[in-house]
Amino acid sequence: MRKKSFLFVLLIAALMVTSFGIPVAAQDDVAREDTVVFDLDRTIPDASVFNPYTPGGQVTGRLTGGHQALWEPLFILNPITGEIQPWLGVSFEANDTNDVWVLTLREGVAWSDGEAFNADDVIFTIEMLLNDESVSLTDAGNMQRWVESVEATDELTVQFNLTEPNPRFQLDYFSVRINDSLLIMPEHIWADVDPVTFTNFDLEAGWPVGTGPYTLSNASVDRVVWDRNDDWWGAATGFMELPEPLRLVWQSIGTEDTRVQLIANNEIDAGQNVSPAAYEAIIAQNDSIIAWFPDFPYAFADVCVRQLDFNTTVAPWDSANMRNAINMIIDREEIVEFAYDGTTEAATTMFVGYGAMDPYNNAIADAGLALSPNADVEAGQALIEAEGYALDGDFYAKDGETLTMNLTVNTASTEYTRTVDVIIEQLRDAGIDAVANPVDNSTFWGDAAPFGNYEVAYSWLSCGSINEPWASMDRYRSEYVVPVGERSPGFNNTARWDGDAADAYSEIVDQIAPLPLGDPAIPELVVEAYSILVDERPFIPLVQSTKLLPYNTTYWTGWPTSDDPYLAPAHWKGSTHLIIHNLTRAN
């Protein structure tokens, strides 16, 4: 099967050699060998919005170079080692009770327009989020939950006074724990605008302004260009040398077939996720292409376990029995085989399978609470029938109504749609009239997920924990429940899971919150809380996320690999600064 797929993709690639060339440079003054081209696996809904705090700016405001090249984080977590590397921040220390945190900023940091970056910018940004009554700005809900007040003790020192102890405050919000971190904005520009409506885009004015080594040169609906700022503060202060690339380009690529040929033709340097067959088609044409592993499965495990989310306010998914029935009907091994071509593993818990999570994953498994990789369709059907349903032809029905499921899926990636196709087939074979409801990226994250405008959705909203369990478990506490039609704070508990069981779960998770990382009492509390999740199933973990990312070494070397694991290779994250600084010209 894999050989047949390989030959098919290779044929497609060969036919496309002259059909999809994309020019790299918008101007003639930057050579191809001085340019790094990043593959963007989604469309750009509005190329004139670079506000990273609004749903409309989530793509251009972050993923097209915003938080990879322009806005720098305070700290960067290495998910492989668990170490936190200082960046704009030098240190972030808590008091003995973890309810006061003191941030020390790096001296000499400057915005791209020459203004000094200091404590005033940090305080302004945090207070902007604290004062957001709509709670619509990214991280507003998190800051409003945790921060009582913030104050400067000098130009480079900021004190955060928390509402309650939080030993994970730095890790969760300021360290690029998953994809990004809380970004600091320049007070001298943002103080006079409405942060909810501000586009932060004016090339003549030099906007957007950041502290990173690149500034925006051009933006369109399929391409965003950044050019190096040779006056970058990091080089001026000796923090780090200027990165070697003179230009960075984020290019929107529509299909995997197009992606295959552009990478093989040396027109893309950092590719997005492809199938193993597509990757083998690429390396058959170009021996300069590498991935995380040199051999199959090539891919690395990303941090966010894929899952199904139930809207627990919508019948029949307001029944824990019905949710558990779906869990039993889903065959994770089939998802691995048909949606991922064998490059990933079935999820055993809600947590990523990194070594730092072993104490918690193992405790859950030892308690008999781990997920099965295979389906038990008959057991699932028995639960459905216990709810009063009976087969009527191909599908179950009750009181004359067919049992249906409308499964919302974000069409931004073929990974998502392929997985949902497998699940739909499994559910229909088991007697559930399931159909996919495809929506675009902005609709999914701007409306469906946060406002509960879905019945069942494919997502990764339990994502959070990399080296400790609280971040993911916190997301389903009943405190976050709001009515459908109101925005879930921080995308937490979009399932609207509520009631006595959810309250009992929340009380246990609350006991984990003040404990320091690695406390020996945590695994037992995790098992106690997890047993409630297993009974209730407000969401169903599916598989470990995996990404097969082709990197091209024709022009640039220094990409992260399993042989040089200085960072995970995901180039859409705020930690991409490390990758860009690590690149060297091949010739």
Order of alpha helices (4+ residues) and beta strands (2+ residues): alpha-beta-beta-beta-beta-beta-alpha-alpha-beta-beta-alpha-alpha-beta-beta-alpha-beta-alpha-alpha-beta-beta-beta-alpha-alpha-alpha-alpha-beta-beta-beta-beta-alpha-beta-beta-alpha-alpha-alpha-beta-beta-beta-beta-alpha-beta
